[in-house]
Amino acid sequence: MTGEITALIEAAGSGDATALQALFARVYAELKLLARKQLASSFGHTLNTTGLVHETYLKLAQPDGRPLHGRAHFFALAAKAMRQIVIDHARARSTEKRGGQNLHVVELSEATGIVDPELGPDELMRLDRALTQLDNDEPRLAELVELRFFAGLNISDIATLQAVSERTLNRDWRRAKALLYAALHPA
């Protein structure tokens, strides 16, 4: 199965739209599980796991989309797309002047020790700004945070995807959390 997914990623990376559709069909359950980790139960017209996965597909299937270079790159792009989608939904909720208090709160399950586990739209946008700054300063750390927060992958999964030792990723994870904490809680 891994070989089939790798072949689909290579074909999709070459611009084959049919391969991209087949790729999403093969990893749909995995992406949905990752999206479920990101979103708590929803109320009203908020984003749900299926919606997040479908919007991720639409974002990655755009004709001007980036080419894919392997499984790690695919999941990194999916994580980035999920982050952008969640942030866009938070911005939309933040702009509502009345009645927004009963809307779904996005939960970043892997954010323990960095921010409160329940983030409102303003806090989520602060986190996005901090991640954008981290991406400018330390792109590798920002990618690790995206894979942990927005793709919901654990250290061992990321180590396999990136061919990096878990020890290195744990060290990077501690550093990324410290940098994000400092950005979110200035002295």
Secondary structure, 3 states (H helix, E strand, C coil): CHHHHHHHHHHHHCCCHHHHHHHHHHHHHHHHHHHHHHCCCCCCCCCCHHHHHHHHHHHHCCCCCCCCCCHHHHHHHHHHHHHHHHHHHHHHHHCCCCCHHHCCCEECCCCCCCCCCEECHHHHHHHHHHHHHHHHHCHHHHHHHHHHHCCCCCHHHHHHHHCCCHHHHHHHHHHHHHHHHHHHCCC
